[in-house]
């Protein structure tokens, strides 16, 4: 049970990190356009 919860938390953090990475790249591209 503890392992499953750890995996879930890890997946969540991974998704959040991926989201922020995409957001940063988007902002960077936008700034380069301007």
N, CA, C and O of each residue as an XYZ file, in Angstrom:
136
protein
N       0.834     -1.196      0.000
C       0.000      0.000      0.000
C       0.868      1.244      0.000
O       0.584      2.206     -0.715
N       1.933      1.228      0.807
C       2.824      2.387      0.881
C       3.535      2.616     -0.445
O       3.764      3.756     -0.850
N       3.885      1.515     -1.121
C       4.590      1.617     -2.391
C       3.691      2.251     -3.453
O       4.130      3.079     -4.251
N       2.421      1.839     -3.439
C       1.465      2.360     -4.413
C       1.307      3.864     -4.236
O       1.275      4.611     -5.214
N       1.210      4.305     -2.983
C       1.048      5.726     -2.690
C       2.280      6.498     -3.135
O       2.170      7.602     -3.668
N       3.454      5.916     -2.915
C       4.706      6.565     -3.323
C       4.746      6.717     -4.837
O       5.164      7.751     -5.358
N       4.303      5.672     -5.539
C       4.283      5.716     -7.001
C       3.330      6.798     -7.490
O       3.613      7.508     -8.455
N       2.194      6.909     -6.804
C       1.192      7.902     -7.187
C       1.740      9.316     -6.990
O       1.585     10.182     -7.851
N       2.382      9.531     -5.843
C       2.967     10.843     -5.547
C       4.060     11.167     -6.555
O       4.166     12.301     -7.022
N       4.876     10.165     -6.890
C       5.972     10.360     -7.849
C       5.410     10.731     -9.217
O       5.936     11.615     -9.893
N       4.333     10.048     -9.620
C       3.704     10.318    -10.912
C       3.146     11.740    -10.932
O       3.262     12.444    -11.936
N       2.548     12.153     -9.831
C       1.974     13.494     -9.726
C       3.062     14.547     -9.862
O       2.923     15.502    -10.626
N       4.154     14.365     -9.111
C       5.257     15.318     -9.168
C       5.862     15.362    -10.565
O       6.250     16.427    -11.047
N       5.942     14.204    -11.211
C       6.503     14.120    -12.554
C       5.637     14.907    -13.532
O       6.146     15.616    -14.401
N       4.317     14.770    -13.378
C       3.376     15.480    -14.250
C       3.480     16.982    -14.041
O       3.499     17.755    -14.998
N       3.546     17.388    -12.772
C       3.649     18.813    -12.451
C       4.941     19.383    -13.017
O       4.953     20.476    -13.583
N       6.030     18.632    -12.861
C       7.334     19.087    -13.354
C       7.295     19.208    -14.878
O       7.825     20.164    -15.443
N       6.664     18.234    -15.539
C       6.544     18.243    -17.000
C       5.713     19.442    -17.450
O       6.029     20.093    -18.445
N       4.634     19.724    -16.693
C       3.754     20.849    -17.012
C       4.512     22.169    -16.923
O       4.410     23.018    -17.809
N       5.278     22.329    -15.835
C       6.047     23.559    -15.658
C       7.138     23.695    -16.711
O       7.461     24.801    -17.145
N       7.700     22.565    -17.116
C       8.736     22.582    -18.144
C       8.142     23.077    -19.458
O       8.725     23.924    -20.135
N       6.970     22.535    -19.813
C       6.284     22.961    -21.043
C       5.917     24.431    -20.955
O       6.049     25.165    -21.934
N       5.460     24.861    -19.797
C       5.068     26.251    -19.591
C       6.270     27.168    -19.758
O       6.169     28.225    -20.380
N       7.399     26.765    -19.207
C       8.619     27.563    -19.308
C       9.070     27.675    -20.764
O       9.457     28.750    -21.222
N       9.016     26.561    -21.480
C       9.407     26.565    -22.891
C       8.477     27.473    -23.693
O       8.921     28.214    -24.570
N       7.179     27.404    -23.381
C       6.195     28.243    -24.069
C       6.477     29.716    -23.823
O       6.473     30.518    -24.757
N       6.719     30.074    -22.570
C       7.010     31.462    -22.224
C       8.286     31.932    -22.907
O       8.361     33.059    -23.397
N       9.284     31.064    -22.936
C      10.563     31.397    -23.562
C      10.372     31.668    -25.055
O      10.919     32.625    -25.604
N       9.585     30.802    -25.699
C       9.308     30.962    -27.133
C       8.539     32.257    -27.383
O       8.790     32.961    -28.362
N       7.606     32.560    -26.493
C       6.804     33.775    -26.617
C       7.692     35.003    -26.490
O       7.552     35.963    -27.248
N       8.603     34.968    -25.529
C       9.520     36.098    -25.318
C      10.441     36.270    -26.527
O      10.770     37.394    -26.906
N      10.848     35.174    -27.118
C      11.727     35.236    -28.286
C      10.993     35.845    -29.471
O      11.585     36.563    -30.277
N       9.698     35.554    -29.574
C       8.887     36.111    -30.661
C       8.784     37.628    -30.514
O       8.885     38.360    -31.499
N       8.586     38.089    -29.301
C       8.475     39.527    -29.034
C       9.855     40.140    -29.065
O      10.000     41.346    -28.865
